[in-house]
């Protein structure tokens, strides 16, 4: 039960923290001055890439928790 709660907690933290990091990356854009052309702005990759990685890890942990919970339920029902 402790392992399941840890997986759920870290998974939720990864998704929420990664989502906030992605939001922050789009909120605070990086702009470059390019001579005659207007300023080119894009997402801040220093926050965007780690945010995407955190979200993917969080989803993986939640899937692992789901599989762990479903396997423990099936083994309890068999025994």
PEWOQUI-V463854 format. One record per backbone hydrogen bond with DSSP energy under -1.0 kcal/mol. CO is the residue of the C=O (numbers start at 1). NH is the residue of the N-H. If there is no record, write none. Layout:
BEGIN
co->{CO:CO}
nh->{NH:NH}
END
This chain:
BEGIN
co->{1:2:3:4:5:6:7:8:9:10:11:12:13:14:15:16:17:18:19:20:21:22:23:24:25:30:32:34:40:42:44:44:45:47:48:49:50:51:52:53:54:55:56:57:58:59:60:61:62:63:64:65:66:67:68:69:70:71:72:73:74:75}
nh->{5:6:7:8:9:10:11:12:13:14:15:16:17:18:19:20:21:22:23:24:25:26:27:28:44:42:40:37:32:30:47:48:49:51:52:53:54:55:56:57:58:59:60:61:62:63:64:65:66:67:68:69:70:71:72:73:74:75:76:77:78:79}
END
